[in-house]
Amino acid sequence: MAQMVAESEKTALAAIERFEAAARRSLVSAEHRLLKSIGADAPLLLSTLARRFDLSVFMQSEPDGVDNDDMIETSLFESGRPLIVVPYIQKEGLNLDHMVCCWDGSRVAARAINDALPLLVKGGDGRPADRAEREDHQRRERNSRRRKSRTSRAP
């Protein structure tokens, strides 16, 4: 466990260096926080801290690496602030060509979407993803499969 924590901290410090260098080049005001917390309390601690910032940036969990899924999900639903999840395979700079806006119709979601508008405007292929849309898509898929099934059984 200690080795995994040390490796995670080393990776985080390298990411912080890259982040600070990019912020200096872009002439934007930015700061970072490195949380040294593990266990069940870490995601809630991070989401509470994220409320104090305009944006949080997370690295997507790697299949054989550190699992950030709880941190991402808790921050997404508890912070009320926008967040960016950087794909673990991404090697180049920020790319806003494909974005998904998670939306559940709540006041918190409306606030996060509003806070993310500057990024959404700069982005390319952005689309909302909401629960009703997903359920509608699933219903259409089920109906399509039923029609195909009936057609294949017809004499």
C-alpha positions in Angstrom: 0.0 0.0 0.0 2.8 2.4 0.9 4.4 1.8 -2.5 1.1 2.6 -4.3 0.7 5.8 -2.3 4.2 6.9 -3.1 3.8 6.2 -6.8 0.5 8.1 -6.8 2.1 11.1 -5.1 5.0 11.0 -7.6 2.5 11.0 -10.5 0.5 13.8 -8.9 3.6 16.0 -8.4 4.6 15.5 -12.0 1.1 16.5 -13.1 1.2 19.5 -10.9 4.5 20.7 -12.4 3.0 20.3 -15.9 -0.2 22.1 -14.8 1.7 25.1 -13.3 3.9 25.4 -16.3 0.9 25.5 -18.6 -0.8 28.1 -16.4 2.2 30.3 -16.5 2.5 30.0 -20.3 -1.2 30.9 -20.6 -1.0 33.8 -18.1 -4.0 32.5 -16.1 -4.4 32.5 -12.4 -4.3 28.9 -11.0 -3.5 27.0 -7.9 -3.4 23.4 -6.9 -4.0 21.3 -3.8 -2.4 17.9 -3.3 -4.5 15.9 -0.9 -2.7 13.2 1.0 -5.7 11.3 2.1 -6.7 7.7 1.5 -9.8 5.7 2.4 -13.5 6.4 2.3 -13.3 10.0 3.4 -11.0 11.2 0.6 -13.7 11.6 -2.1 -16.0 13.7 0.1 -13.0 15.8 1.3 -12.1 16.5 -2.3 -15.6 17.3 -3.4 -15.9 19.8 -0.5 -12.7 21.4 -1.4 -13.7 21.6 -5.1 -16.6 23.9 -4.2 -14.0 26.6 -3.6 -12.6 26.5 -7.1 -13.9 27.3 -10.5 -12.9 24.0 -12.0 -11.4 20.6 -11.0 -9.3 18.5 -13.2 -9.0 14.7 -12.7 -7.0 12.1 -14.5 -9.2 9.2 -15.6 -8.5 5.9 -13.8 -6.0 3.7 -15.6 -6.9 0.0 -16.0 -3.8 -1.1 -14.1 -3.2 2.1 -12.1 -4.7 4.1 -9.3 -8.5 4.1 -9.3 -9.9 7.7 -9.3 -13.5 6.7 -10.0 -14.9 7.4 -6.5 -13.1 10.8 -6.5 -14.5 11.7 -9.9 -18.1 10.5 -9.1 -18.3 12.2 -5.7 -16.9 15.5 -7.0 -19.3 15.3 -10.0 -22.4 14.9 -7.8 -21.4 16.6 -4.6 -19.2 19.7 -5.5 -21.7 21.5 -7.8 -18.7 22.7 -9.8 -17.5 21.8 -13.3 -14.8 19.2 -13.7 -12.7 17.9 -16.5 -11.7 14.2 -16.6 -8.6 13.8 -18.7 -8.4 10.5 -20.5 -5.5 8.4 -19.3 -4.4 7.9 -22.9 -4.2 11.6 -23.7 -0.6 12.8 -24.1 -1.1 16.2 -25.8 -2.5 19.4 -24.3 -6.1 20.3 -23.5 -8.6 19.1 -26.2 -12.2 20.2 -26.0 -13.4 18.6 -29.2 -15.6 16.0 -27.4 -17.4 17.0 -24.2 -20.3 15.5 -22.3 -22.4 17.5 -19.9 -23.9 15.4 -17.2 -27.3 16.8 -16.4 -30.0 15.7 -13.9 -32.1 18.9 -14.0 -31.1 19.9 -10.5 -30.1 23.3 -9.2 -26.5 22.0 -8.6 -26.3 20.7 -12.2 -27.6 24.1 -13.6 -24.9 25.9 -11.6 -22.1 23.6 -12.8 -23.2 23.9 -16.4 -23.3 27.7 -16.1 -19.9 27.7 -14.6 -18.6 25.5 -17.4 -20.0 27.7 -20.2 -16.6 29.3 -21.1 -15.2 25.9 -21.9 -18.4 24.7 -23.6 -18.4 27.6 -25.9 -14.7 26.9 -26.9 -15.4 23.2 -27.3 -16.4 21.4 -30.5 -18.8 18.4 -30.2 -20.5 19.1 -26.9 -23.7 17.4 -26.0 -25.8 17.0 -22.8 -26.3 13.6 -21.3 -29.3 13.4 -19.1 -31.2 10.6 -17.4 -34.4 11.2 -19.5 -32.4 11.1 -22.7 -30.7 7.9 -21.7 -34.0 6.2 -20.8 -35.6 7.3 -24.0 -32.6 5.9 -26.0 -32.9 2.6 -24.1 -36.6 2.4 -24.8 -36.1 3.0 -28.5 -33.4 0.3 -28.6 -35.7 -2.2 -26.9 -38.6 -1.4 -29.3 -36.2 -1.8 -32.2 -35.1 -5.2 -31.0 -38.7 -6.3 -30.5 -39.6 -5.3 -34.0 -36.6 -7.1 -35.5 -37.5 -10.2 -33.4 -41.1 -10.2 -34.7 -40.0 -9.7 -38.3 -37.6 -12.6 -38.1 -40.3 -14.9 -36.8 -42.8 -14.0 -39.5 -43.5 -16.8 -42.1 
